[in-house]
Amino acid sequence: MTISRTKKLVGVTAAAGLLVALAGCGSAPEDDTTTDSAAEGMSDFKACMVSDEGGFNDKSFNQLGLAGLEAAEDELGFEIATTESSSASDYDANLDGLVADGCDFIVSVGFLLSAPTVTAALANPDVEFAIIDDWADNDFDGETDAPNIKPLVFDTAQAAFLGGYAAASYTESGKVGTFGGAKIPPVTIFMDGFQLGVEYFNEQNGTDVEVVGWDIESQEGQFTEEFAANDKAKQVAQGIIDQDVDVLLPVGGPIYQSAAEAIRDSGGDIALMGVDADVYETDPSVADLLLVSILKGMDVAVYEAAVQAANDEYDVTPFVGTLENDGVGISSFHDFEDMVDADLAAQLEEIRAGIIDGSIDATSPASP
């Protein structure tokens, strides 16, 4: 499968910012979380989604996945249902609830749902599943653990490399920072790519820009240990800001919101970076802070998987998003266009081509 609908879904990410949080944790989806479009189209097909603990109003990770499902619903007119998780303890019950609710196709949003999704898929071989950010290979034998799961994974290190290069080009303090939610591969792959991009900038320009908050060699850094916008996330962000960084990349759904609070409280001239969605579009409240967003095409991957399933053309071959197939990328610089180096866009395009042809190594230990 290729990312063939990217242009069609350009507006989907922006529209995702209008979504509201959905109820229903640890149980079958409530009636008000179900949108019935059966009168308009496929009355015998139901597509469903379960969030991770970040929730569908994170303006980033979960919300972007849901935008893809809703785009397929709008096009084909099938029924959808969603259920939101507030913690890992909800995952099994939420998946069981969706199965009981008659879902034909279920998308699990996130690496942390891997084991529960495998359990549900093995117990329900007639239901088609997809999982974002994981291979569903919990025994590490190189194969998906159930024949009815389609992995949707993304080599975000490639896109984060571009983001790291841009951050290093922009910084005036000579320090850029990053921190994550949980220390899991879908998070650390962004941080790895970010550092690799900074190091490449240093190599090409004879500079010594420092990355605060992550070290690719030791695989150690700063994490909140959860995906929530809260005081802990703000404290971690503040600790990095206190080390004189002027660009900050939070990786983990809504934790960027806490980072934005810390930036505003600091009174400093610090640029924020987004992940997954174009956060400039999904959350206008932080648009003035955003240098650039590192994009993960989850909306397009979910859209295409849902369309396949609805049309009885489901293919469990893993989708791997790369720069080459536009499954990952970076946003424009929006309000920062006049504040970045005039040559930066051309440099990034050259680097992108080099990553695609293999002449530039943007490989993370977590790369697919």
Buried (B, 14 or more C-beta within 10 A) or exposed (E): BEBEBBEEBEEBBBBBBEBEEBEBBBBBBBEEBBBBBBEEBBEEBBBBBBBBBBBBBBBBBBBBBBBBBBBBBBBBBBBBBBBBBBEBEBBBBBBBBBBEBEBBBBBBBBBBBBBBBBBBBEEBEEBBBBBBBBBBBBEEEEEBBBEBBBBBBBBBBBBBBBBBBBBBBBBEBEBBBBBBBBBBBBBBBBBBBBBBBBBBBBEEEEBEBBBBBBEBEEBEBBBBEBBBBEEBBBEBBBBBBEEBBBBBBBBBBBBBBBBBBBBBEEEBEBBBBBBBBBBBBBBEEBBEBBBBBBBBBBBBBBBBBBBBBBEEEBEBEBBBBBBBBBBBBBBEBBEBEEEBEEEBBEBBEEBBEBBBEEEBEBBBEBBB
